[in-house]
Amino acid sequence: MNWPSLIQDLIGSGLTQAQIAARVDTGQSHISELYRGGRKQPGWSLGERLISLHRERCGKTEQAAA
């Protein structure tokens, strides 16, 4: 999964990093690290929540895959 691309899509849908973090129950700094590539993979449950939010907001999880 291309996490920076997925997060960029969510930002493009009108959410801030802080709003994304709140929606998936993590800290904004964690979202920032994933977005910048400092953290390559979230934990399984966080990854699932990010994918679910992406599907809800953007409706196209496939394009975020790498």
PDB file of N, CA, C and O in Angstrom, chain B, residues numbered from 101:
ATOM      1  N   MET B 101       0.848  -1.178   0.000  1.00  0.00           N
ATOM      2  CA  MET B 101       0.000   0.000   0.000  1.00  0.00           C
ATOM      3  C   MET B 101       0.887   1.232   0.000  1.00  0.00           C
ATOM      4  O   MET B 101       1.894   1.287   0.706  1.00  0.00           O
ATOM      5  N   ASN B 102       0.516   2.189  -0.774  1.00  0.00           N
ATOM      6  CA  ASN B 102       1.238   3.457  -0.839  1.00  0.00           C
ATOM      7  C   ASN B 102       0.585   4.424   0.152  1.00  0.00           C
ATOM      8  O   ASN B 102      -0.347   5.147  -0.200  1.00  0.00           O
ATOM      9  N   TRP B 103       1.078   4.431   1.385  1.00  0.00           N
ATOM     10  CA  TRP B 103       0.464   5.227   2.451  1.00  0.00           C
ATOM     11  C   TRP B 103       0.533   6.731   2.185  1.00  0.00           C
ATOM     12  O   TRP B 103      -0.450   7.424   2.446  1.00  0.00           O
ATOM     13  N   PRO B 104       1.651   7.271   1.677  1.00  0.00           N
ATOM     14  CA  PRO B 104       1.652   8.708   1.378  1.00  0.00           C
ATOM     15  C   PRO B 104       0.565   9.097   0.377  1.00  0.00           C
ATOM     16  O   PRO B 104      -0.076  10.137   0.529  1.00  0.00           O
ATOM     17  N   SER B 105       0.359   8.276  -0.632  1.00  0.00           N
ATOM     18  CA  SER B 105      -0.660   8.551  -1.632  1.00  0.00           C
ATOM     19  C   SER B 105      -2.058   8.469  -1.028  1.00  0.00           C
ATOM     20  O   SER B 105      -2.911   9.307  -1.319  1.00  0.00           O
ATOM     21  N   LEU B 106      -2.292   7.473  -0.197  1.00  0.00           N
ATOM     22  CA  LEU B 106      -3.584   7.323   0.459  1.00  0.00           C
ATOM     23  C   LEU B 106      -3.878   8.534   1.340  1.00  0.00           C
ATOM     24  O   LEU B 106      -4.992   9.057   1.326  1.00  0.00           O
ATOM     25  N   ILE B 107      -2.891   8.978   2.099  1.00  0.00           N
ATOM     26  CA  ILE B 107      -3.077  10.142   2.971  1.00  0.00           C
ATOM     27  C   ILE B 107      -3.262  11.398   2.129  1.00  0.00           C
ATOM     28  O   ILE B 107      -4.071  12.256   2.481  1.00  0.00           O
ATOM     29  N   GLN B 108      -2.536  11.524   1.032  1.00  0.00           N
ATOM     30  CA  GLN B 108      -2.719  12.670   0.138  1.00  0.00           C
ATOM     31  C   GLN B 108      -4.144  12.703  -0.404  1.00  0.00           C
ATOM     32  O   GLN B 108      -4.747  13.773  -0.484  1.00  0.00           O
ATOM     33  N   ASP B 109      -4.684  11.559  -0.774  1.00  0.00           N
ATOM     34  CA  ASP B 109      -6.074  11.494  -1.231  1.00  0.00           C
ATOM     35  C   ASP B 109      -7.025  11.993  -0.143  1.00  0.00           C
ATOM     36  O   ASP B 109      -7.965  12.738  -0.421  1.00  0.00           O
ATOM     37  N   LEU B 110      -6.772  11.574   1.099  1.00  0.00           N
ATOM     38  CA  LEU B 110      -7.637  12.004   2.203  1.00  0.00           C
ATOM     39  C   LEU B 110      -7.532  13.514   2.422  1.00  0.00           C
ATOM     40  O   LEU B 110      -8.538  14.179   2.669  1.00  0.00           O
ATOM     41  N   ILE B 111      -6.325  14.048   2.331  1.00  0.00           N
ATOM     42  CA  ILE B 111      -6.138  15.495   2.443  1.00  0.00           C
ATOM     43  C   ILE B 111      -6.869  16.186   1.290  1.00  0.00           C
ATOM     44  O   ILE B 111      -7.513  17.217   1.483  1.00  0.00           O
ATOM     45  N   GLY B 112      -6.765  15.620   0.113  1.00  0.00           N
ATOM     46  CA  GLY B 112      -7.458  16.165  -1.044  1.00  0.00           C
ATOM     47  C   GLY B 112      -8.972  16.132  -0.918  1.00  0.00           C
ATOM     48  O   GLY B 112      -9.675  16.909  -1.564  1.00  0.00           O
ATOM     49  N   SER B 113      -9.469  15.229  -0.083  1.00  0.00           N
ATOM     50  CA  SER B 113     -10.920  15.137   0.131  1.00  0.00           C
ATOM     51  C   SER B 113     -11.402  16.184   1.131  1.00  0.00           C
ATOM     52  O   SER B 113     -12.599  16.283   1.402  1.00  0.00           O
ATOM     53  N   GLY B 114     -10.459  16.974   1.685  1.00  0.00           N
ATOM     54  CA  GLY B 114     -10.843  18.051   2.582  1.00  0.00           C
ATOM     55  C   GLY B 114     -10.489  17.842   4.040  1.00  0.00           C
ATOM     56  O   GLY B 114     -10.802  18.690   4.876  1.00  0.00           O
ATOM     57  N   LEU B 115      -9.841  16.729   4.364  1.00  0.00           N
ATOM     58  CA  LEU B 115      -9.455  16.467   5.749  1.00  0.00           C
ATOM     59  C   LEU B 115      -8.044  16.988   6.021  1.00  0.00           C
ATOM     60  O   LEU B 115      -7.188  16.966   5.136  1.00  0.00           O
ATOM     61  N   THR B 116      -7.807  17.449   7.231  1.00  0.00           N
ATOM     62  CA  THR B 116      -6.448  17.782   7.664  1.00  0.00           C
ATOM     63  C   THR B 116      -5.809  16.529   8.248  1.00  0.00           C
ATOM     64  O   THR B 116      -6.490  15.538   8.508  1.00  0.00           O
ATOM     65  N   GLN B 117      -4.500  16.581   8.451  1.00  0.00           N
ATOM     66  CA  GLN B 117      -3.835  15.447   9.105  1.00  0.00           C
ATOM     67  C   GLN B 117      -4.428  15.202  10.485  1.00  0.00           C
ATOM     68  O   GLN B 117      -4.607  14.052  10.886  1.00  0.00           O
ATOM     69  N   ALA B 118      -4.735  16.271  11.216  1.00  0.00           N
ATOM     70  CA  ALA B 118      -5.319  16.119  12.556  1.00  0.00           C
ATOM     71  C   ALA B 118      -6.689  15.460  12.482  1.00  0.00           C
ATOM     72  O   ALA B 118      -7.020  14.630  13.330  1.00  0.00           O
ATOM     73  N   GLN B 119      -7.486  15.811  11.490  1.00  0.00           N
ATOM     74  CA  GLN B 119      -8.803  15.193  11.337  1.00  0.00           C
ATOM     75  C   GLN B 119      -8.684  13.730  10.938  1.00  0.00           C
ATOM     76  O   GLN B 119      -9.447  12.891  11.417  1.00  0.00           O
ATOM     77  N   ILE B 120      -7.741  13.423  10.071  1.00  0.00           N
ATOM     78  CA  ILE B 120      -7.502  12.023   9.695  1.00  0.00           C
ATOM     79  C   ILE B 120      -7.124  11.236  10.938  1.00  0.00           C
ATOM     80  O   ILE B 120      -7.671  10.165  11.196  1.00  0.00           O
ATOM     81  N   ALA B 121      -6.189  11.770  11.704  1.00  0.00           N
ATOM     82  CA  ALA B 121      -5.734  11.094  12.923  1.00  0.00           C
ATOM     83  C   ALA B 121      -6.890  10.841  13.885  1.00  0.00           C
ATOM     84  O   ALA B 121      -7.009   9.750  14.442  1.00  0.00           O
ATOM     85  N   ALA B 122      -7.732  11.836  14.077  1.00  0.00           N
ATOM     86  CA  ALA B 122      -8.871  11.682  14.990  1.00  0.00           C
ATOM     87  C   ALA B 122      -9.830  10.611  14.487  1.00  0.00           C
ATOM     88  O   ALA B 122     -10.363   9.834  15.279  1.00  0.00           O
ATOM     89  N   ARG B 123     -10.050  10.567  13.187  1.00  0.00           N
ATOM     90  CA  ARG B 123     -10.983   9.597  12.609  1.00  0.00           C
ATOM     91  C   ARG B 123     -10.471   8.166  12.712  1.00  0.00           C
ATOM     92  O   ARG B 123     -11.267   7.229  12.779  1.00  0.00           O
ATOM     93  N   VAL B 124      -9.149   7.987  12.726  1.00  0.00           N
ATOM     94  CA  VAL B 124      -8.591   6.622  12.777  1.00  0.00           C
ATOM     95  C   VAL B 124      -7.950   6.309  14.122  1.00  0.00           C
ATOM     96  O   VAL B 124      -7.279   5.289  14.274  1.00  0.00           O
ATOM     97  N   ASP B 125      -8.160   7.193  15.100  1.00  0.00           N
ATOM     98  CA  ASP B 125      -7.726   6.961  16.480  1.00  0.00           C
ATOM     99  C   ASP B 125      -6.212   6.807  16.627  1.00  0.00           C
ATOM    100  O   ASP B 125      -5.715   5.823  17.177  1.00  0.00           O
ATOM    101  N   THR B 126      -5.500   7.808  16.118  1.00  0.00           N
ATOM    102  CA  THR B 126      -4.049   7.860  16.301  1.00  0.00           C
ATOM    103  C   THR B 126      -3.654   9.331  16.426  1.00  0.00           C
ATOM    104  O   THR B 126      -4.512  10.213  16.391  1.00  0.00           O
ATOM    105  N   GLY B 127      -2.375   9.588  16.570  1.00  0.00           N
ATOM    106  CA  GLY B 127      -1.900  10.960  16.681  1.00  0.00           C
ATOM    107  C   GLY B 127      -1.587  11.569  15.319  1.00  0.00           C
ATOM    108  O   GLY B 127      -1.280  10.857  14.362  1.00  0.00           O
ATOM    109  N   GLN B 128      -1.669  12.884  15.246  1.00  0.00           N
ATOM    110  CA  GLN B 128      -1.357  13.586  14.006  1.00  0.00           C
ATOM    111  C   GLN B 128       0.081  13.329  13.584  1.00  0.00           C
ATOM    112  O   GLN B 128       0.371  13.231  12.392  1.00  0.00           O
ATOM    113  N   SER B 129       0.987  13.217  14.557  1.00  0.00           N
ATOM    114  CA  SER B 129       2.397  12.981  14.215  1.00  0.00           C
ATOM    115  C   SER B 129       2.582  11.628  13.522  1.00  0.00           C
ATOM    116  O   SER B 129       3.451  11.486  12.663  1.00  0.00           O
ATOM    117  N   HIS B 130       1.776  10.646  13.890  1.00  0.00           N
ATOM    118  CA  HIS B 130       1.845   9.328  13.246  1.00  0.00           C
ATOM    119  C   HIS B 130       1.411   9.447  11.782  1.00  0.00           C
ATOM    120  O   HIS B 130       2.043   8.870  10.897  1.00  0.00           O
ATOM    121  N   ILE B 131       0.343  10.188  11.531  1.00  0.00           N
ATOM    122  CA  ILE B 131      -0.126  10.404  10.159  1.00  0.00           C
ATOM    123  C   ILE B 131       0.941  11.159   9.364  1.00  0.00           C
ATOM    124  O   ILE B 131       1.204  10.829   8.207  1.00  0.00           O
ATOM    125  N   SER B 132       1.553  12.169   9.979  1.00  0.00           N
ATOM    126  CA  SER B 132       2.605  12.934   9.327  1.00  0.00           C
ATOM    127  C   SER B 132       3.784  12.047   8.943  1.00  0.00           C
ATOM    128  O   SER B 132       4.309  12.154   7.835  1.00  0.00           O
ATOM    129  N   GLU B 133       4.199  11.180   9.847  1.00  0.00           N
ATOM    130  CA  GLU B 133       5.322  10.266   9.563  1.00  0.00           C
ATOM    131  C   GLU B 133       5.001   9.332   8.397  1.00  0.00           C
ATOM    132  O   GLU B 133       5.852   9.095   7.540  1.00  0.00           O
ATOM    133  N   LEU B 134       3.776   8.802   8.360  1.00  0.00           N
ATOM    134  CA  LEU B 134       3.377   7.945   7.240  1.00  0.00           C
ATOM    135  C   LEU B 134       3.366   8.741   5.937  1.00  0.00           C
ATOM    136  O   LEU B 134       3.800   8.251   4.895  1.00  0.00           O
ATOM    137  N   TYR B 135       2.871   9.956   6.010  1.00  0.00           N
ATOM    138  CA  TYR B 135       2.762  10.809   4.828  1.00  0.00           C
ATOM    139  C   TYR B 135       4.139  11.177   4.274  1.00  0.00           C
ATOM    140  O   TYR B 135       4.339  11.181   3.060  1.00  0.00           O
ATOM    141  N   ARG B 136       5.081  11.483   5.156  1.00  0.00           N
ATOM    142  CA  ARG B 136       6.427  11.878   4.728  1.00  0.00           C
ATOM    143  C   ARG B 136       7.320  10.685   4.417  1.00  0.00           C
ATOM    144  O   ARG B 136       8.413  10.853   3.877  1.00  0.00           O
ATOM    145  N   GLY B 137       6.869   9.491   4.752  1.00  0.00           N
ATOM    146  CA  GLY B 137       7.668   8.300   4.486  1.00  0.00           C
ATOM    147  C   GLY B 137       8.624   7.945   5.598  1.00  0.00           C
ATOM    148  O   GLY B 137       9.411   7.009   5.455  1.00  0.00           O
ATOM    149  N   GLY B 138       8.577   8.669   6.710  1.00  0.00           N
ATOM    150  CA  GLY B 138       9.437   8.359   7.852  1.00  0.00           C
ATOM    151  C   GLY B 138       9.051   7.057   8.523  1.00  0.00           C
ATOM    152  O   GLY B 138       9.883   6.383   9.130  1.00  0.00           O
ATOM    153  N   ARG B 139       7.806   6.720   8.408  1.00  0.00           N
ATOM    154  CA  ARG B 139       7.295   5.449   8.918  1.00  0.00           C
ATOM    155  C   ARG B 139       6.715   4.733   7.708  1.00  0.00           C
ATOM    156  O   ARG B 139       5.814   5.257   7.052  1.00  0.00           O
ATOM    157  N   LYS B 140       7.217   3.552   7.409  1.00  0.00           N
ATOM    158  CA  LYS B 140       6.842   2.865   6.177  1.00  0.00           C
ATOM    159  C   LYS B 140       5.506   2.144   6.264  1.00  0.00           C
ATOM    160  O   LYS B 140       4.775   2.079   5.275  1.00  0.00           O
ATOM    161  N   GLN B 141       5.178   1.606   7.423  1.00  0.00           N
ATOM    162  CA  GLN B 141       3.961   0.821   7.579  1.00  0.00           C
ATOM    163  C   GLN B 141       3.277   1.150   8.898  1.00  0.00           C
ATOM    164  O   GLN B 141       3.938   1.248   9.932  1.00  0.00           O
ATOM    165  N   PRO B 142       1.947   1.324   8.872  1.00  0.00           N
ATOM    166  CA  PRO B 142       1.230   1.425  10.139  1.00  0.00           C
ATOM    167  C   PRO B 142       0.999   0.019  10.678  1.00  0.00           C
ATOM    168  O   PRO B 142       1.232  -0.959   9.967  1.00  0.00           O
ATOM    169  N   GLY B 143       0.555  -0.095  11.897  1.00  0.00           N
ATOM    170  CA  GLY B 143       0.138  -1.404  12.401  1.00  0.00           C
ATOM    171  C   GLY B 143      -1.076  -1.876  11.611  1.00  0.00           C
ATOM    172  O   GLY B 143      -1.723  -1.090  10.917  1.00  0.00           O
ATOM    173  N   TRP B 144      -1.375  -3.155  11.722  1.00  0.00           N
ATOM    174  CA  TRP B 144      -2.465  -3.740  10.944  1.00  0.00           C
ATOM    175  C   TRP B 144      -3.784  -3.020  11.185  1.00  0.00           C
ATOM    176  O   TRP B 144      -4.460  -2.647  10.226  1.00  0.00           O
ATOM    177  N   SER B 145      -4.168  -2.815  12.446  1.00  0.00           N
ATOM    178  CA  SER B 145      -5.473  -2.222  12.726  1.00  0.00           C
ATOM    179  C   SER B 145      -5.540  -0.767  12.255  1.00  0.00           C
ATOM    180  O   SER B 145      -6.574  -0.337  11.745  1.00  0.00           O
ATOM    181  N   LEU B 146      -4.468  -0.011  12.416  1.00  0.00           N
ATOM    182  CA  LEU B 146      -4.456   1.362  11.923  1.00  0.00           C
ATOM    183  C   LEU B 146      -4.535   1.369  10.399  1.00  0.00           C
ATOM    184  O   LEU B 146      -5.254   2.184   9.821  1.00  0.00           O
ATOM    185  N   GLY B 147      -3.819   0.487   9.758  1.00  0.00           N
ATOM    186  CA  GLY B 147      -3.876   0.392   8.301  1.00  0.00           C
ATOM    187  C   GLY B 147      -5.287   0.105   7.817  1.00  0.00           C
ATOM    188  O   GLY B 147      -5.746   0.701   6.842  1.00  0.00           O
ATOM    189  N   GLU B 148      -5.968  -0.796   8.486  1.00  0.00           N
ATOM    190  CA  GLU B 148      -7.353  -1.116   8.131  1.00  0.00           C
ATOM    191  C   GLU B 148      -8.265   0.095   8.299  1.00  0.00           C
ATOM    192  O   GLU B 148      -9.137   0.337   7.464  1.00  0.00           O
ATOM    193  N   ARG B 149      -8.066   0.860   9.379  1.00  0.00           N
ATOM    194  CA  ARG B 149      -8.891   2.047   9.612  1.00  0.00           C
ATOM    195  C   ARG B 149      -8.609   3.121   8.556  1.00  0.00           C
ATOM    196  O   ARG B 149      -9.530   3.795   8.096  1.00  0.00           O
ATOM    197  N   LEU B 150      -7.348   3.280   8.173  1.00  0.00           N
ATOM    198  CA  LEU B 150      -7.005   4.241   7.117  1.00  0.00           C
ATOM    199  C   LEU B 150      -7.627   3.835   5.780  1.00  0.00           C
ATOM    200  O   LEU B 150      -8.160   4.682   5.064  1.00  0.00           O
ATOM    201  N   ILE B 151      -7.564   2.573   5.449  1.00  0.00           N
ATOM    202  CA  ILE B 151      -8.148   2.078   4.199  1.00  0.00           C
ATOM    203  C   ILE B 151      -9.661   2.284   4.215  1.00  0.00           C
ATOM    204  O   ILE B 151     -10.242   2.696   3.211  1.00  0.00           O
ATOM    205  N   SER B 152     -10.292   2.001   5.336  1.00  0.00           N
ATOM    206  CA  SER B 152     -11.737   2.172   5.460  1.00  0.00           C
ATOM    207  C   SER B 152     -12.130   3.648   5.300  1.00  0.00           C
ATOM    208  O   SER B 152     -13.096   3.964   4.605  1.00  0.00           O
ATOM    209  N   LEU B 153     -11.380   4.543   5.943  1.00  0.00           N
ATOM    210  CA  LEU B 153     -11.647   5.973   5.816  1.00  0.00           C
ATOM    211  C   LEU B 153     -11.447   6.421   4.377  1.00  0.00           C
ATOM    212  O   LEU B 153     -12.236   7.211   3.858  1.00  0.00           O
ATOM    213  N   HIS B 154     -10.409   5.927   3.733  1.00  0.00           N
ATOM    214  CA  HIS B 154     -10.139   6.266   2.340  1.00  0.00           C
ATOM    215  C   HIS B 154     -11.294   5.808   1.453  1.00  0.00           C
ATOM    216  O   HIS B 154     -11.744   6.550   0.580  1.00  0.00           O
ATOM    217  N   ARG B 155     -11.763   4.608   1.674  1.00  0.00           N
ATOM    218  CA  ARG B 155     -12.882   4.070   0.899  1.00  0.00           C
ATOM    219  C   ARG B 155     -14.126   4.944   1.093  1.00  0.00           C
ATOM    220  O   ARG B 155     -14.851   5.237   0.142  1.00  0.00           O
ATOM    221  N   GLU B 156     -14.356   5.355   2.348  1.00  0.00           N
ATOM    222  CA  GLU B 156     -15.509   6.194   2.682  1.00  0.00           C
ATOM    223  C   GLU B 156     -15.416   7.579   2.036  1.00  0.00           C
ATOM    224  O   GLU B 156     -16.394   8.068   1.469  1.00  0.00           O
ATOM    225  N   ARG B 157     -14.252   8.204   2.120  1.00  0.00           N
ATOM    226  CA  ARG B 157     -14.079   9.582   1.632  1.00  0.00           C
ATOM    227  C   ARG B 157     -13.791   9.663   0.138  1.00  0.00           C
ATOM    228  O   ARG B 157     -14.243  10.588  -0.538  1.00  0.00           O
ATOM    229  N   CYS B 158     -13.037   8.690  -0.375  1.00  0.00           N
ATOM    230  CA  CYS B 158     -12.544   8.789  -1.751  1.00  0.00           C
ATOM    231  C   CYS B 158     -13.148   7.745  -2.689  1.00  0.00           C
ATOM    232  O   CYS B 158     -13.201   7.942  -3.903  1.00  0.00           O
ATOM    233  N   GLY B 159     -13.598   6.641  -2.113  1.00  0.00           N
ATOM    234  CA  GLY B 159     -14.244   5.595  -2.915  1.00  0.00           C
ATOM    235  C   GLY B 159     -13.350   4.879  -3.887  1.00  0.00           C
ATOM    236  O   GLY B 159     -13.847   4.274  -4.837  1.00  0.00           O
ATOM    237  N   LYS B 160     -12.025   4.922  -3.686  1.00  0.00           N
ATOM    238  CA  LYS B 160     -11.110   4.306  -4.661  1.00  0.00           C
ATOM    239  C   LYS B 160      -9.801   3.861  -4.016  1.00  0.00           C
ATOM    240  O   LYS B 160      -8.750   4.441  -4.291  1.00  0.00           O
ATOM    241  N   THR B 161      -9.849   2.871  -3.190  1.00  0.00           N
ATOM    242  CA  THR B 161      -8.654   2.398  -2.515  1.00  0.00           C
ATOM    243  C   THR B 161      -7.622   1.839  -3.497  1.00  0.00           C
ATOM    244  O   THR B 161      -6.422   1.896  -3.230  1.00  0.00           O
ATOM    245  N   GLU B 162      -8.079   1.302  -4.627  1.00  0.00           N
ATOM    246  CA  GLU B 162      -7.160   0.661  -5.580  1.00  0.00           C
ATOM    247  C   GLU B 162      -6.078   1.620  -6.058  1.00  0.00           C
ATOM    248  O   GLU B 162      -4.929   1.206  -6.212  1.00  0.00           O
ATOM    249  N   GLN B 163      -6.405   2.885  -6.296  1.00  0.00           N
ATOM    250  CA  GLN B 163      -5.412   3.821  -6.823  1.00  0.00           C
ATOM    251  C   GLN B 163      -4.350   4.181  -5.803  1.00  0.00           C
ATOM    252  O   GLN B 163      -3.282   4.668  -6.174  1.00  0.00           O
ATOM    253  N   ALA B 164      -4.619   3.952  -4.528  1.00  0.00           N
ATOM    254  CA  ALA B 164      -3.623   4.253  -3.506  1.00  0.00           C
ATOM    255  C   ALA B 164      -2.629   3.105  -3.349  1.00  0.00           C
ATOM    256  O   ALA B 164      -1.594   3.265  -2.702  1.00  0.00           O
ATOM    257  N   ALA B 165      -2.934   1.957  -3.935  1.00  0.00           N
ATOM    258  CA  ALA B 165      -2.041   0.803  -3.824  1.00  0.00           C
ATOM    259  C   ALA B 165      -0.821   1.009  -4.720  1.00  0.00           C
ATOM    260  O   ALA B 165      -0.904   1.617  -5.787  1.00  0.00           O
ATOM    261  N   ALA B 166       0.296   0.491  -4.259  1.00  0.00           N
ATOM    262  CA  ALA B 166       1.512   0.621  -5.078  1.00  0.00           C
ATOM    263  C   ALA B 166       2.003  -0.738  -5.507  1.00  0.00           C
ATOM    264  O   ALA B 166       3.014  -0.838  -6.203  1.00  0.00           O
TER     265      ALA B 166
END
